[in-house]
C-alpha cells in the first residue's frame, strides 16, 4: 500500500504543480513553501488499496478538504494524508482561482503595499498550503471598480471576471462640474446599475462591502504640482466614498495591479492607455516617480483614428469609430520586421456584426507601427522602444537596493497591448538599443489576463486574507486624518 499511496499522491502533486509558474523570486510555490512529505511504516487504506489513482483522486474531490482532513481518524494512512501540504495544494488546485495566483497573493501581497521600497526587506511569513486554504475560506470579498482611461469595469472580487462595463467616470456628469460631484454621480450610478448577466448584482448598499478603486496613472512626473494633484484626486475619491458610507476603501494604480496579475511586485509596466502610453517603473509594488515615468503621447484612440484614415484612403468607409475599433481588435498585429512585412501578402478579412465584411492589408501593422515610428502618424515624439530603454537606463543608474535586475521584466498592459507580436518586437528593439549589461536577461510579457489584467490584479488584492487590515483606509482613519490636518479641500475640488 505504501507504494500505491506514494504513486497516487505523487500523481496528485504532479497535477497540482502542473502549470504553476515560478514566483517573483524564481522558486515554485511548492518548492518554497512545502517540503516533500516522508511516509514511515506500512500504510494501508484497506479495501481502497486496489483503487486506481484517478478514482482515489475523485474520492478526495467528493469529500472536500475538511471531510478529507476529518477522515484522519479512519487509519494512519489517512492521518498522514490529511497532514500533508500536498492535500491542501491539491484542493487549492481545484478551487475557483488559479492556485499559483492564490499562493502568490498570500505570500507577496498579504503584508500590504511597501511604503518605503528603498528600505524593503522580505519579511513575508512562510505559509503552508493548509494555512493559506484556511485563510482564504474566511475572506468576505469586495467590490472592484476599475476606472480605466477608456471605460470602466466593475464586479465582485469573488467573481471569475468583471460583471459589467460602462463609461469611465470622466464621462459622467457635467464636465464643468467639480470633481467631487462627478465622482459621486459616477459611484452612485455604479452601485445602482443592473448587469446583463445578473440583474440585481449591484443592487447593494455601499455600506455593505469594502471597495477597490483602480486608478489610472494620471500624472507622469514627480513635480510638486503633480504630487499635489495626485494627492488631491485621491483625497476627493476617499471623501466621496466615505460620504456614501463605504466602510473601507483601497485605491491602487492600474499599472501596479497589472504587474501583480503577472505574479510580480517589481518590473516595468508598459500601459497602452486610451490617450497615452505610460512606461512605469515599479519596485516592490510602488511606482518609482523618483526614477521617472516615461510617457508616449499616443494610445488606443490614436491607433483607431489612424486606422480609419488608412481605410478611407482605400475607399473603405465605416459609420463610426466603434466599428473601426472592432476591426482593430480582431485583426491588428505588430510587425516583427516592418520593412519585411511590406513585401508580404498580408490581406485578412473579418466580419463585424451589423456592418458586414472588411478586408485589411498593410493597415493591420502600419497602424501599430506608429508606436515605434511616431512620425508615420504625423507626430514628433519618442518611440515606445526608446521610452522603455530610457526608463531601463534610469533604473540601472538609480542603484535601488535589492536585485539589480528587477527592471528587466517588462509587463504589457492595456487593450492595444494584447495584439499579437508586441512582446517579441519590443524585446528585439530593446536588445538592439541597450548595452549588453542592461539588455541581458530582458523579458517582455504579454498582459496576463488580456484587457482585464488590472481588474484581476485588484481581485488578487481583494481576496487576500489581510485585505481590510493592510490594504484599506477605514472611514474613521480618514476622518481622523482630516481633523488633524485641518479643513479638507476635497469637497470643492
N, C-alpha and C positions, 0 to 999 in steps of 0.2 A: 504493500500500500504506500509505503514511503516514496517509492519510485513513481507510482502513479500520481500521488499528490504533488510531488515536485514537478512532474510533467504538466499536470493540469494548471498548477499555479504559475509556472513559467510561461505557459501559453497565455494565461490571463494578463500577466505583467507585460508580455510582449505586445499584446493588443493595446494595453493602456499606454505603453510608451510609444507606439507607432504614431508617427506624425507629430510628436511633441518636439517643438523647436527648442534649440538652446536658449537659455535665458540671457539677460544682458551681460552676465559675467562669462558666458560661453559654456556653462555647465548645464546639463539637462536637469529638470526638476527632480527626477528620480535619483540621479546620481548625487545631487547636492543635499537632498533632504531625507532620503530614505535608504539606509544601508541595507544590504542584502540580508534576508532572513535565513537563519540557520535552524534546521529542524533536527531534533535529537530524539533518538529512540524510535521504536516501531510505532508508526501511525496507521490507524485504520478507521475507515468510515463505514465499516460493516458491509451491509448489502450494497452500499453505494460504490464500493470498490470497483465494480465491473462497469460502472457508467462511463461512457465516452466523455472526453474533455468538454465538448460543446454542450452536452446535456448537463454536466455539473455546473458549467458557467451559467446555463439557463436557470438552474435552481437558485443560484445566487441572485440573479436578476429578479426572480419571482419573490424571493424572500425579502429583498431590500436590505439596506445596510444595517439597520438596527435589529431586525429579526435575525439576520445572519450573525450579528455580534452576540445576540442573546442565546444563539444556538451553541455557544461555547460550553454550556453545561452538558451537552449530549455526550461528548467524548473529548479526549485530549487533542485529537487531530483538529476538531472544530475549534477548540480553545486556542491553539496555535494559529489557526487560520484567522480567527477574529482579531487576534492581537497584531497581525501583520499589517504594516503600512500598505502593502500591496492590495489588501482588500479595499481600503479606502481610495487608493488610486484607481482601482477598478470601478468603483461606484462614481467617483468624480468623472471618469471617462464616459460613463453612461448618462451623466447629467445634462441639463439643457444648455449649458455653456461649455465652450471648448475648455477642457481641463487644464491645458497649458496656460490659458489666459487667467483662469482662477488662481493657479499657483503663482503666476507672476504678480497678480494683483495683491495677494495676501503676503507675499514675501518682499515686494518692492514698493507698494503703494500704501500699505497699512499704516506706515509711520507718518503719512501726510506729506505735503509739499515741503521741500527743503528751503527754509528762509535764507540760509547763508551757504550757498553752494561752494563758495571758495574754501569753507572750512568743513566740507562734507566728509563724513566718515560713515561707513556702513555699520549701523547698529541694529540692522533688521534681525528679529528673532528667527531662529531656525525652527520652523513649524513642521510637525509631522502631517501627513495627509489626513490622519484621523482628526487632528486639531482643526485643520482647515475645513474639513467637511462639517464639523460641529459648529464652527463659527458662521459658515455660510447659511446654515439652516435657520438662523435667527435674524438674518438681515431683512428689514421690512421693505426695502426698495425705495425709490424716489422718482420724482417727475424730472424728465430731461427736456430742456428746451435748447436746441442747437440753433442759435440765431445767426446763421451764416450770412455772408455778404450778398448772396444771391437769393436764397429762400431759406425758410425755417423748417426744421424737422423736430417733432416732439413725440414723446411716448413715455412709457414706464420703463425703469431700468430692469425690471424682471421680464420684459418682453423680448422676443428674439430680434426685433427690428423696430424702427420708428413706426408709430401708429398713424401719423398724418403729416402733411406738409402744407405750408402756407407761405404767403409773402413775408419777408423779414420785417422786423419792427420799423425799419426806416421808411417803409411804405404805408405805415399805419398813421392815421390821424392827419391833421393839418401840418404840412411841412414847416410852417411858420410858428407852430405852437411850441412851447417849452418842451425840453426832452422829458421831463417828469411826466407831463400829460401824455406824451406819445407812448412812453414805455408802459404807463398804467393802462392805457387803452389796448395796447398790444397783449399784455398778460391777461387782462380781463377777457379778451377775445379767445386766447388760448385755453383758458380754464372753462369756457362755456362752449367750446367748439365740439361739433359732432364729427366723428370719424366714419368713413365709409364701411370699415370692417368691424367696427364695434360702436354702435350708435350712442352709447352712454359712457364711452371711455373717459372723456374729460369732464363729465358732469360730476365733479368732486369739488369740495371746498378747499381753498388754498391752505387753510389751517391744518389739513389732514396729513400732509406729506412734506418732507423737505424737497428742495428743488435744486437742480444743477442747471446753470445757465452757461452755455458755451459762448465765449466772447470772440468776435472777430478781432484780428490784430489791427487795431485802428491807427496806431502811431508807430512809425518805423525808427524814430531816433530817441535819444535819451537826453534831450534838452530839458531845461527846467519847465518850459511851457508844455512840452509833450508829456512829461511826468505828471504835471498838474492836471492836464486834460484827461489822462488815463484815470487818475485818482477820482476826478470829478464824475466821470462816467460811471465808475464802479459804485461810488457813494450814492449816486442817483438810483442806480439799479437796486441796491440794498434797501434804500429808503422806500421805493415803490413797493417792493415785495413785502417788506415788514409792515408797511401800512395796510397791506392786504391780508395781514395775519399769517403769512407763511412762517412756520416755526424755525426753519434753518435754511440758509442759502449758501450754495457753493458756486463761485464764479471762476471758471478756468479758461485759459486761452485755447482756441481751437488747434493751434499748432502743437501745443503740448499734448493735447488729447490724441492727435493723430500719431504722435510719437509713442504714447502709451499703447495705442492699438497695435503697434508693431512690436510690442513687448520690449520696449527700450525706454530708458529715462534720460539718455544723453544722445545727442546727434544734431544734425542739421535738417530742418524740415523745409522743404520747398513747397509752398502752398500757392497753387494757381487759383486765385480767387476770382470774383466776378469782375472787378475792375483792375486790380493789380496782382502781381505775383510777388510774394514775400519769401525771402531766404532767411530763415530764423535759426540762429544757434541756440541750442538748449542744453544746459548742463544740470544733471540731476533734477530735472523737472522744472527748471526756472529759465525763462527767456533771458539771455545774456545781452541786455541792451548795452552793457559796458563794452562788449566786443563790437556790436553793431549789427543791426538788421538791414540787409540789403533789399531794395525794392526795385522791381522791374515794372515799368509803367504800362503794362498791358496784361489783360486777363481774359476770362472766358468771353466777355462782351465784345472785346476787340476781335477775337477769333471768329465769333459769329458774324460780326459786321463785315469782316474781310471775306468770309466765305460767300456771303450774299453778293458782295461786289464782284467776286470772281465768277459766280454763276451768272450774273447779269451780263457779263462780257461775252458769255457763250449763249446768250439769249435764253437762259433757263431762269424763269422768274418764280418767286414764291410770294404768297399773300402776306406772310408775317414772319418776323424773326423767330417765332416759336417753331415754325416749320423748318426753318434753316437750322435752328438748334437741334431739332430732332434728327435731321440728316447728319449733322456734325457728330452727334453722339453715337450714331450707328456706323459711320464709315471713315472717321478720321484716323490717321496713323501719323507717327513720327518717323521720318526717313532716317535710316542708319547712315546713309550716304546720299545727301541731297542731289548732287550732280549725277550720280549713277541712276537715281530714280527717274530723273528727267528723260532718260533714254529707254525706259521700260514701258510696257503696256500696263497702265495702272487703272484701267476702266473698271468700275464697280457700280452696281445698281442696288437700290433699296426702295422699298415701298413704305410710304408714310400714310397711316390711316387717314382717310378723308381727303388726301391730297394727290394720291397716285404714285407713279414710279418716277424716280430721279436717277440719273446716271452722272457719276463724277469721274474725273480723271486726275489730272495733276492737282486739282483743288484739294484732294484728300491730304496731301502732305505739304503743299505750298502754303496753306493757311497756317499750319502748326509751325512751319519754318520761321515765322516772324518772331517766335520766342528766342531763336538762336540768331536770326538776322533781322533785327527790328527795322532796318532801312527798307525792307521789302514791303512793310506796311506803312511806309512814309513817316517813320519815327526815328528820331535821333536819340538812341538810348543804348544801354549796355545789354548785351545778350545774356540769356539765362545762364549759360555755362560760365561766362565771365563773372557774373554776380556770385555764383556759387564758389568759384575758385578764389575770388576776393575774400569771401567770408571764411573759407578754409585757411587762407593765408593769415587773416586776422586771428583766427582761433589758434593757429600754430604759434604765433607770436605772443599770445596772451598769457602763456605759461600758467594755465589753470591747474590747480593742484589735483592730482589724480592721474588716471590713464591718459597719456598724451595722444592717444588715437581716438578719443571719444568723438571727435568731429568727423571721422572718416566714414561714418554711416549716414547716408542721406536718405531721408524718408519723404516720398512724394505724397501730396495731399491735394484734394480738390477734384472736381469733376473732370476738368480738362487734363488732369494728370493720369487719368485712367485709360487713355487711348494707348494702343499697342506701340511699342518701340521707344518710349521715352526713357525708361531706365537704362537701356543699352546705349542709346545715343548720348545721354548726359554723361554716363560713365566714360565713354570713349573720348568725349571732348575734354573732360577733366584730366584724364591721363595725358592728353596732348598738351594741355595748358600748364599743368603744375609740375614742379620738380619732383623727382622720384621719392625724396624723403617725405613728401607730403602725399603724393598720389598713391604710394604703395599701400595696398590694403583697402582702398576705397570701395564701398559697396553702395549702389543706388537701389533702393527697394520701392516697388510699386505700392500704392495705397492698400493697406492690409484688408480693408473692408469696402473698397471702392469709394463711391461718393459719400458713404456713411461712416467713414473712418473716425471722424470727430465724435459722432454720436456713440460709436462703440467704445471709444476711449472714455467718454462720460459714463457709459454703462458699467465699465470696469470699476470706476471710482464709486459709483452709486451703489454697487453691490458688495463693496469691500466691507469687512466686518467692523471696521472702525470709522465708517464714513461720517456719521454725525459728530463724532468726538473730535476728529483731527482735520477733516476737510471743510467743515461748515462754519459759518458765522451764525450765532444764535441771535434772536431778536434782542434779548437782554444785553448781550455783549455789544451789539451795535448801538443801542440806546445809551449805554454807559459811556461808550466812546464819544458819542455826540455831546453828552453832558460835560465830559472832561475837556473837550476841545472847543466848547462854546457853541453858539447857534450854528446850525447846519445851513449851508447854502444850497443844498441839493434841490429843494422844492421849487426853486425859482430858476433853475438852470434850463 
